[in-house]
Structures are given as C-alpha cells and as structure tokens.
C-alpha cells in the first residue's frame, strides 16, 4: 500500500503513485493488493456474478470486504484463528476469503464436493476451526442439517442463555449461514457486516500482517477416507501464484475473465484479476454449461477457465 514518508516524501510518493498507475504490485498481503486495486481504478467494474445478478466496482467490492472483516473482528475472531469456508462459487465466497485475509484469519477452504457429517466433523477438529461459514444447500444437499447434526447445541444455547461452545468442537464459537432465514443458533451472513465503527482496530491488525502470514489451506474430498488437507499457503504464496497466472495470461485491466469453479475450494484467478484490475465474471454458483453460455452472451469474456490456474485466452 502507498505510504507517506516525511523524508524524501515527494519523491517516494511519486514513485509509489507511478507503481499504482502502472499496476505494479507493492502490497505484501492479499488485502493490500485489493486496496491497491481500488487506489488505481476505484470505479472500474471488478466482478459480476451473473446468476446472482450482482456487479460491483473495485470500490464496492472492497467496501463489502472491509465491512465483513470488521464484522469478523466484532465476533471475536483473532489473528491466526481458522475460519472454515464451506461455500460454492458465489459472491459470499469471494468476499469471505478477502475479508478473512484482511482480518488476519487463516481460511480452511472446504471442497464443495464434501458432503457428509463425518467429513465436516473431521475438518473442524483437524483444523481447530474457530468458526464456519456455510451455504445451506449445495447441489441439492441440505448442509444445514449436517451442521445441526454435528452441533445440537445450536438449537438450545440461545434459549438457555448460554455461550455457544459445542462440546465436540471446543475451539469453535461461531456458525454463520448464508441463508436468507434465521436458523436456530446460526448467525445470518448478512447481519455481520459492520461499517467501520472503530477504524483503528483493523489498522492495528493490518500492521501485524505480512507476506509470511498464513492465509489458507484446503480440504479435498477422498472417497472412503477423511478429507485430505493441503499445505498452508501464506499471503506471499497467494500473491506469487496470482502474479504468475497474470503473467502467463498477459492479463490487463481490459480483460474479462470467466471463472467457472474452484479446485477443492481454491483458485488464484480472483486475486490475479485484482492484481491487474481485470473483470472477473462468475456464471453460477456451481458448474453449469447453460449458465456458462448465458454468462458469455451477456458478458463476452476473452479468458475462460476454472480451478487453481487452468485458464486460457479464447
């Protein structure tokens, strides 16, 4: 991010401003990269979720991210805590990953193919997750029932005026649902966005983050076995891989990148798009040929792909 330094301030300000205009990366964190994208082109369209009928500029995207990061802090998440993310390829997923990065959390990205209570139980225990964000339904599965089965305390802790601490998951204190309705014991996703009441709180967190700060790991589905955990990637790892993808694609701010699905919950394409102020186009929450065709008809893209880095120009 751009910093004002008193000694030789004019020269350093000019140099930093030139880097931002040219799109060179100076940020050492994922949240910083998004802030720089806003500094460069705040009103340029950043992302379009076709099926969800959402389109945001870089400034608007960053506002949602900052408000959610504030909300996570207000829910007593601390730097280094693990937040499990069990979401499809939707707006909530993108915002959550960037917000967690700004809040200093480590994200456990759950493969959307993972579906059973036993798999989720293993993940929450193995990762020592402090919270989970989940979509009520993916591919027709009722994921709310899975969560309720694992944590019967959700149905009683409010009426009993108890602090939520499920006995089988002693690290976990927060369960967030992206559904529209209040579900017993869960916190509605839309209710936790907080419009920066104490800006200094996030500024203090930001100063503690660096390229070496752990950011994310994945759990992929393995038939007949526990989900497989990946290595932990740092902010620096994400920035490096995103920069490599942007270089391979020769990504520019005029490009439109159609992004169809994550690989085990992970992709470097959204961050690569942020690095170059490109437009990210998401056809639908789940891979669907019809949705892809519709997305390409309403938003012609010159780059199409999926997964971690399987993208090409078309």
C-alpha positions in Angstrom: 0.0 0.0 0.0 1.0 3.6 -0.5 2.7 5.1 2.5 3.5 8.8 3.1 7.1 9.1 4.4 8.3 12.5 5.6 12.0 12.2 4.5 12.2 12.5 0.7 8.4 12.3 0.8 7.7 13.9 -2.6 10.0 11.5 -4.4 8.7 8.4 -2.7 5.0 9.5 -3.1 5.6 10.0 -6.8 7.4 6.6 -7.2 4.6 4.8 -5.3 1.9 6.6 -7.3 3.6 5.6 -10.6 3.7 1.9 -9.5 0.0 2.0 -8.7 -0.9 3.6 -12.0 1.3 1.1 -13.9 -0.3 -1.8 -12.0 3.0 -3.0 -10.4 2.5 -4.9 -7.1 3.9 -3.3 -4.0 1.5 -4.9 -1.5 2.8 -7.7 0.7 -0.7 -9.0 1.7 -3.8 -10.1 -0.2 -5.9 -7.3 1.5 -3.2 -4.8 0.5 -3.5 -5.9 -3.1 -7.2 -5.2 -3.1 -6.6 -1.8 -1.6 -4.1 -1.0 -4.3 -6.6 -2.1 -7.0 -9.1 0.4 -5.5 -6.4 3.1 -5.4 -5.7 2.6 -9.1 -9.2 2.3 -10.6 -11.9 2.6 -7.9 -14.9 2.8 -10.2 -13.8 0.1 -12.7 -16.1 -3.0 -12.6 -14.4 -5.7 -10.6 -16.7 -8.6 -10.6 -20.0 -9.8 -12.0 -22.0 -12.7 -10.6 -24.4 -13.5 -13.5 -26.8 -15.9 -11.8 -26.9 -13.9 -8.6 -27.4 -10.7 -10.6 -24.6 -8.8 -8.8 -22.0 -6.5 -10.3 -19.6 -4.4 -8.2 -16.8 -1.9 -8.8 -13.5 -2.4 -7.1 -14.5 0.3 -4.6 -17.8 -1.5 -3.9 -16.2 -4.9 -3.6 -13.7 -3.5 -1.1 -16.4 -1.9 0.9 -18.2 -5.3 1.4 -14.8 -6.9 2.2 -13.9 -4.2 4.8 -17.4 -4.4 6.4 -17.2 -8.2 6.7 -13.7 -8.0 8.1 -15.0 -5.6 10.8 -17.8 -8.0 11.5 -15.5 -10.9 12.0 -13.5 -8.9 14.4 -16.7 -8.0 16.3 -17.5 -11.7 16.6 -14.2 -12.0 18.5 -12.1 -13.7 15.8 -8.4 -13.1 16.4 -5.5 -13.0 14.1 -4.4 -16.6 13.4 -7.8 -18.1 14.1 -9.1 -20.6 11.5 -12.4 -19.9 9.6 -13.8 -22.9 7.8 -15.5 -21.9 4.5 -18.0 -24.4 3.0 -19.4 -22.3 0.1 -19.9 -22.7 -3.6 -18.5 -20.3 -6.2 -20.6 -17.3 -5.2 -20.3 -13.7 -4.1 -20.2 -14.7 -0.4 -17.2 -16.9 -1.0 -15.2 -14.2 -2.7 -16.0 -11.6 -0.1 -15.3 -14.0 2.8 -11.9 -15.0 1.5 -10.8 -11.4 1.1 -12.3 -10.3 4.4 -10.6 -13.2 6.3 -7.3 -12.1 4.7 -7.8 -8.6 6.0 -8.8 -9.8 9.4 -5.6 -11.9 9.7 -7.5 -15.2 9.7 -6.4 -18.5 8.2 -9.1 -19.9 5.9 -9.8 -23.7 5.7 -11.3 -24.0 2.2 -13.7 -27.0 2.0 -14.1 -28.7 -1.3 -17.8 -28.2 -2.3 -17.9 -31.9 -3.1 -17.5 -32.7 0.6 -21.0 -33.5 1.9 -21.1 -35.8 5.0 -21.3 -35.0 8.7 -18.3 -37.3 9.3 -16.2 -35.3 6.8 -17.1 -31.9 8.2 -16.5 -33.2 11.8 -13.0 -34.3 10.8 -12.3 -30.9 9.2 -13.5 -28.8 12.1 -11.5 -30.9 14.6 -8.4 -31.3 12.5 -8.2 -27.6 11.6 -9.2 -26.4 15.1 -11.6 -24.0 13.4 -13.0 -21.1 15.5 -15.9 -20.7 13.1 -17.5 -21.9 9.9 -19.4 -20.1 7.1 -21.6 -22.5 5.1 -24.2 -22.4 2.3 -27.5 -24.1 3.4 -27.7 -26.0 0.1 -25.1 -27.1 -2.5 -26.1 -29.5 -5.3 -29.4 -30.1 -3.6 -27.8 -31.3 -0.4 -29.2 -29.9 2.9 -26.0 -28.7 4.6 -27.9 -27.0 7.4 -28.9 -30.5 8.6 -25.3 -31.6 8.6 -24.3 -28.7 10.8 -27.3 -29.2 13.1 -26.5 -32.9 13.4 -22.9 -32.1 14.5 -23.9 -29.3 16.9 -27.2 -30.0 18.7 -26.3 -27.1 21.0 -27.3 -24.7 18.2 -31.0 -25.4 19.0 -30.7 -24.7 22.7 -27.9 -22.3 23.6 -29.9 -19.1 22.9 -33.0 -20.1 24.9 -30.7 -21.3 27.7 -28.7 -18.0 27.5 -25.5 -20.0 27.2 -22.4 -19.1 25.4 -22.2 -21.3 22.2 -19.4 -23.8 22.8 -20.3 -27.2 21.2 -18.8 -30.0 23.3 -17.4 -31.8 20.3 -15.6 -28.7 18.9 -14.1 -26.8 21.8 -12.3 -24.2 19.5 -15.5 -23.3 17.7 -17.6 -20.3 18.8 -19.3 -19.1 15.6 -21.5 -20.7 13.0 -22.6 -18.4 10.0 -25.2 -19.4 7.4 -25.5 -17.6 4.1 -29.2 -18.4 4.0 -31.9 -15.8 4.0 -33.7 -17.2 7.0 -32.7 -17.3 10.7 -31.8 -20.9 11.5 -31.7 -22.0 15.1 -28.4 -20.8 16.6 -26.7 -19.8 13.4 -25.7 -16.2 12.6 -27.1 -14.9 9.3 -24.3 -13.8 7.0 -25.9 -10.6 6.0 -26.2 -9.5 9.7 -22.5 -9.4 10.5 -21.3 -6.7 8.1 -20.1 -3.7 10.2 -19.5 -0.3 8.8 -16.1 0.5 10.4 -17.1 1.8 13.9 -13.5 1.6 15.1 -11.2 2.0 12.1 -8.1 1.8 14.3 -8.9 -1.8 15.1 -8.4 -3.0 11.6 -5.5 -0.7 11.1 -3.8 -2.3 14.1 -4.5 -5.8 12.6 -3.1 -4.7 9.2 0.2 -3.7 10.8 0.7 -7.2 12.1 0.2 -8.9 8.7 3.0 -9.7 6.2 3.8 -11.9 3.2 4.7 -14.6 5.8 1.3 -14.6 7.5 -0.6 -17.9 6.9 -3.7 -17.4 4.8 -5.3 -20.6 3.6 -5.3 -24.4 3.1 -7.8 -26.7 1.5 -9.6 -30.0 2.3 -10.3 -32.1 -0.7 -12.7 -35.0 -0.9 -11.2 -38.5 -0.9 -13.7 -41.3 -1.4 -13.8 -43.7 1.6 -11.3 -41.6 3.6 -11.0 -38.4 5.6 -10.7 -35.3 3.5 -7.1 -34.5 2.5 -5.5 -31.4 3.9 -3.2 -29.4 1.8 -0.1 -27.4 2.8 -0.8 -24.0 4.3 -0.3 -21.1 1.9 0.8 -17.7 3.1 -0.2 -14.2 1.8 3.1 -14.2 -0.1 2.4 -17.6 -1.7 -1.0 -16.3 -3.0 0.5 -13.1 -4.3 3.3 -15.0 -6.1 0.9 -17.6 -7.7 -1.5 -14.9 -8.7 1.3 -12.9 -10.3 2.5 -15.9 -12.2 -1.0 -16.6 -13.6 -1.4 -12.9 -14.5 1.9 -13.0 -16.3 1.1 -16.3 -18.1 -2.2 -14.8 -19.4 -0.7 -11.4 -20.0 -3.6 -10.1 -18.0 -4.6 -6.4 -18.5 -7.3 -4.2 -17.0 -9.3 -4.5 -20.2 -9.6 -8.3 -19.9 -12.7 -10.1 -18.8 -12.0 -13.4 -17.0 -14.8 -16.0 -16.9 -14.3 -18.2 -13.7 -16.4 -21.3 -13.6 -15.3 -23.2 -10.4 -12.8 -23.6 -7.7 -10.5 -26.6 -7.3 -11.0 -28.0 -3.9 -12.2 -24.6 -2.9 -9.1 -22.8 -4.2 -8.2 -20.6 -7.1 -5.7 -17.8 -7.8 -7.7 -16.3 -10.6 -9.7 -13.8 -8.5 -6.5 -12.4 -7.0 -4.8 -12.3 -10.4 -7.8 -10.3 -11.7 -7.4 -7.9 -8.7 -3.7 -7.5 -9.4 -4.5 -6.2 -12.9 -7.9 -4.6 -12.3 -9.5 -7.1 -14.7 -13.2 -8.0 -14.6 -14.0 -11.4 -13.0 -17.2 -13.0 -14.4 -18.8 -15.8 -12.4 -21.6 -17.6 -14.3 -23.2 -19.5 -11.5 -22.6 -21.0 -8.0 -22.0 -24.5 -9.5 -20.6 -25.6 -12.9 -23.3 -25.5 -15.5 -22.9 -25.4 -19.3 -26.2 -23.5 -19.7 -25.1 -20.8 -17.2 -21.7 -20.5 -18.9 -23.3 -19.9 -22.3 -25.6 -17.3 -20.8 -22.7 -15.6 -19.0 -20.6 -15.4 -22.1 -23.6 -14.0 -24.1 -24.2 -11.2 -21.6 -20.6 -10.5 -20.7 -18.2 -11.6 -23.6 -15.0 -12.8 -21.9 -11.6 -13.2 -23.6 -10.3 -15.5 -20.9 -12.1 -18.6 -19.6 -11.1 -21.2 -17.1 -11.5 -23.0 -13.7 -9.7 -24.3 -10.7 -6.4 -23.1 -9.4 -4.9 -21.8 -12.6 -6.4 -23.6 -15.6 -7.2 -20.5 -17.7 -6.7 -19.6 -21.3 -7.5 -16.9 -23.8 -10.3 -17.5 -26.2 
